[in-house]
Protein backbone atom coordinates (compact mmCIF):
# COMPACT_ATOMS: atom_id res chain seq x y z
CA UNK A 1 0.00 0.00 0.00
CA UNK A 2 1.34 3.43 -0.96
CA UNK A 3 2.48 5.71 1.84
CA UNK A 4 0.27 8.71 2.64
CA UNK A 5 1.67 11.62 4.66
CA UNK A 6 -0.44 12.86 7.59
CA UNK A 7 -3.36 14.85 6.13
CA UNK A 8 -2.64 17.88 8.32
CA UNK A 9 0.66 18.37 6.43
CA UNK A 10 -1.38 19.58 3.44
CA UNK A 11 -3.47 22.14 5.32
CA UNK A 12 -2.94 25.91 4.88
CA UNK A 13 -2.49 26.20 8.65
CA UNK A 14 0.39 23.73 8.71
CA UNK A 15 1.97 25.39 5.67
CA UNK A 16 1.81 28.76 7.44
CA UNK A 17 3.49 27.25 10.49
CA UNK A 18 6.28 25.85 8.32
CA UNK A 19 6.78 29.18 6.56
CA UNK A 20 7.17 30.81 9.99
CA UNK A 21 9.71 28.06 10.79
CA UNK A 22 7.60 26.92 13.72
CA UNK A 23 9.75 24.54 15.76
CA UNK A 24 6.96 22.03 16.51
CA UNK A 25 5.88 21.85 12.84
CA UNK A 26 9.48 21.29 11.73
CA UNK A 27 9.90 18.55 14.34
CA UNK A 28 6.77 16.83 13.02
CA UNK A 29 8.20 16.85 9.49
CA UNK A 30 11.60 15.58 10.63
CA UNK A 31 10.00 12.82 12.71
CA UNK A 32 7.80 11.76 9.80
CA UNK A 33 10.31 11.86 6.95
CA UNK A 34 13.80 11.38 8.42
CA UNK A 35 13.71 7.57 8.03
CA UNK A 36 12.58 7.85 4.39
CA UNK A 37 15.22 10.43 3.46
CA UNK A 38 17.95 8.39 5.16
CA UNK A 39 16.85 5.17 3.42
CA UNK A 40 16.78 6.94 0.06
CA UNK A 41 20.29 8.35 0.63
CA UNK A 42 21.57 4.86 1.47
CA UNK A 43 19.67 3.44 -1.48
CA UNK A 44 21.40 5.98 -3.72
CA UNK A 45 24.68 4.27 -2.90
CA UNK A 46 26.08 6.38 -0.07
CA UNK A 47 27.76 4.69 2.86
CA UNK A 48 26.36 5.20 6.35
CA UNK A 49 28.43 8.30 7.16
CA UNK A 50 27.82 9.93 3.77
CA UNK A 51 24.10 9.18 3.99
CA UNK A 52 23.93 10.74 7.46
CA UNK A 53 25.74 13.87 6.21
CA UNK A 54 23.54 14.26 3.12
CA UNK A 55 20.40 13.69 5.18
CA UNK A 56 21.48 16.35 7.67
CA UNK A 57 22.24 18.78 4.83
CA UNK A 58 18.85 18.02 3.27
CA UNK A 59 16.97 18.96 6.44
CA UNK A 60 19.12 22.03 7.07
CA UNK A 61 18.38 23.29 3.57
CA UNK A 62 14.71 22.43 4.06
CA UNK A 63 14.58 24.59 7.20
CA UNK A 64 16.50 27.45 5.55
CA UNK A 65 14.21 27.50 2.51
CA UNK A 66 10.89 27.15 4.35
CA UNK A 67 9.98 30.85 4.03
CA UNK A 68 9.99 30.31 0.23
CA UNK A 69 7.97 27.07 0.35
CA UNK A 70 4.60 27.88 -1.19
CA UNK A 71 2.95 24.50 -0.80
CA UNK A 72 2.60 23.85 -4.55
CA UNK A 73 4.11 20.42 -3.94
CA UNK A 74 3.85 18.11 -0.96
CA UNK A 75 6.32 18.56 1.88
CA UNK A 76 7.75 15.13 1.10
CA UNK A 77 8.26 16.04 -2.58
CA UNK A 78 10.05 19.24 -1.54
CA UNK A 79 12.33 17.21 0.75
CA UNK A 80 13.14 14.58 -1.89
CA UNK A 81 13.89 17.35 -4.38
CA UNK A 82 16.38 18.84 -1.93
CA UNK A 83 17.85 15.38 -1.32
CA UNK A 84 18.34 14.89 -5.05
CA UNK A 85 20.29 18.15 -5.34
CA UNK A 86 22.38 17.30 -2.26
CA UNK A 87 23.24 13.92 -3.77
CA UNK A 88 24.35 15.66 -6.96
CA UNK A 89 26.53 18.05 -4.93
CA UNK A 90 28.05 15.15 -3.00
CA UNK A 91 28.94 13.37 -6.24
CA UNK A 92 30.22 16.45 -8.04
CA UNK A 93 33.79 15.97 -6.84
CA UNK A 94 33.95 12.32 -7.86
CA UNK A 95 35.56 11.26 -11.10
CA UNK A 96 32.88 9.98 -13.43
CA UNK A 97 33.39 7.60 -16.29
CA UNK A 98 31.14 7.81 -19.30
CA UNK A 99 30.39 4.29 -20.38
CA UNK A 100 28.36 3.07 -23.30
CA UNK A 101 25.09 1.72 -21.96
CA UNK A 102 25.17 -1.57 -23.83
CA UNK A 103 21.89 -2.65 -22.28
CA UNK A 104 20.08 -0.44 -24.77
CA UNK A 105 20.59 -3.21 -27.32
CA UNK A 106 18.57 -5.70 -25.31
CA UNK A 107 15.83 -3.51 -23.80
CA UNK A 108 13.25 -4.39 -26.43
CA UNK A 109 13.73 -8.11 -25.93
CA UNK A 110 13.69 -7.86 -22.12
CA UNK A 111 10.51 -5.84 -21.49
CA UNK A 112 6.99 -5.63 -22.81
CA UNK A 113 5.18 -2.42 -23.83
CA UNK A 114 4.34 -1.64 -20.20
CA UNK A 115 7.97 -1.83 -19.07
CA UNK A 116 7.47 -5.16 -17.30
CA UNK A 117 9.98 -7.98 -17.52
CA UNK A 118 8.96 -10.58 -20.13
CA UNK A 119 10.98 -13.24 -18.30
CA UNK A 120 11.63 -11.99 -14.77
CA UNK A 121 14.45 -13.31 -12.60
CA UNK A 122 13.69 -16.49 -10.73
CA UNK A 123 11.10 -15.85 -8.04
CA UNK A 124 12.44 -16.58 -4.58
CA UNK A 125 10.04 -18.15 -2.11
CA UNK A 126 9.12 -16.72 1.25
CA UNK A 127 12.76 -16.09 2.12
CA UNK A 128 13.25 -13.52 -0.68
CA UNK A 129 14.11 -10.82 1.85
CA UNK A 130 16.46 -12.88 3.98
CA UNK A 131 19.94 -11.53 4.59
CA UNK A 132 21.58 -13.28 1.65
CA UNK A 133 19.05 -12.07 -0.94
CA UNK A 134 19.03 -8.57 0.54
CA UNK A 135 22.83 -8.44 0.24
CA UNK A 136 22.68 -9.47 -3.45
CA UNK A 137 20.04 -6.83 -4.18
CA UNK A 138 22.00 -4.11 -2.39
CA UNK A 139 25.18 -5.05 -4.24
CA UNK A 140 23.32 -5.12 -7.57
CA UNK A 141 21.84 -1.70 -6.85
CA UNK A 142 25.39 -0.36 -6.59
CA UNK A 143 25.87 -1.21 -10.30
CA UNK A 144 22.96 1.04 -11.29
CA UNK A 145 23.79 4.67 -12.22
CA UNK A 146 23.06 7.10 -9.39
CA UNK A 147 20.01 8.86 -10.81
CA UNK A 148 18.46 5.57 -11.94
CA UNK A 149 19.14 4.03 -8.54
CA UNK A 150 17.47 6.89 -6.69
CA UNK A 151 14.43 6.76 -8.98
CA UNK A 152 14.18 3.00 -8.41
CA UNK A 153 14.44 3.40 -4.63
CA UNK A 154 11.83 6.17 -4.54
CA UNK A 155 9.43 4.08 -6.66
CA UNK A 156 9.97 0.54 -5.40
CA UNK A 157 11.15 1.05 -1.82
CA UNK A 158 9.54 4.31 -0.71
CA UNK A 159 6.43 3.91 -2.86
CA UNK A 160 6.28 7.49 -4.15
CA UNK A 161 3.79 8.24 -6.90
CA UNK A 162 5.15 8.76 -10.40
CA UNK A 163 4.37 12.49 -10.46
CA UNK A 164 5.99 12.97 -7.06
CA UNK A 165 9.20 11.32 -8.27
CA UNK A 166 9.12 13.40 -11.46
CA UNK A 167 8.81 16.57 -9.40
CA UNK A 168 11.61 15.56 -7.02
CA UNK A 169 14.03 14.53 -9.80
CA UNK A 170 12.91 17.24 -12.24
CA UNK A 171 12.17 14.81 -15.07
CA UNK A 172 9.16 14.16 -17.27
CA UNK A 173 7.00 11.07 -16.93
CA UNK A 174 8.50 9.70 -20.14
CA UNK A 175 12.05 10.25 -18.87
CA UNK A 176 11.19 8.58 -15.57
CA UNK A 177 9.82 5.58 -17.46
CA UNK A 178 13.10 5.23 -19.36
CA UNK A 179 15.12 5.65 -16.16
CA UNK A 180 13.14 2.95 -14.33
CA UNK A 181 13.26 0.72 -17.42
CA UNK A 182 17.05 0.86 -17.48
CA UNK A 183 17.42 0.48 -13.71
CA UNK A 184 15.29 -2.68 -13.73
CA UNK A 185 17.28 -4.12 -16.61
CA UNK A 186 20.58 -3.48 -14.83
CA UNK A 187 19.23 -5.21 -11.74
CA UNK A 188 17.96 -8.11 -13.83
CA UNK A 189 21.33 -8.64 -15.49
CA UNK A 190 23.16 -8.44 -12.18
CA UNK A 191 20.77 -10.92 -10.54
CA UNK A 192 21.08 -13.26 -13.52
CA UNK A 193 24.85 -13.14 -13.20
CA UNK A 194 24.41 -14.25 -9.59
CA UNK A 195 22.23 -17.20 -10.54
CA UNK A 196 18.78 -15.70 -10.01
CA UNK A 197 17.47 -16.38 -13.50
CA UNK A 198 14.54 -18.55 -14.53
CA UNK A 199 15.65 -21.95 -15.62
Secondary structure, DSSP 8 states (H G I E B T S, - for coil): ------GGGGSHHHHHHHHTT-HHHHHHHHHHHHHHHHHHHHHTT--HHHHHHHHHHHHHHHHHHGGG--SSS-HHHHHHHHHHHHHHHHHHTS-------GGGGGHHHHB-TTS-BSS------TTTTSHHHHHHHHHHHTTS-HHHHHHHIIIIIS---HHHHHHHHT--HHHHHHHHHHHHHHHHHHHHHTT-S--
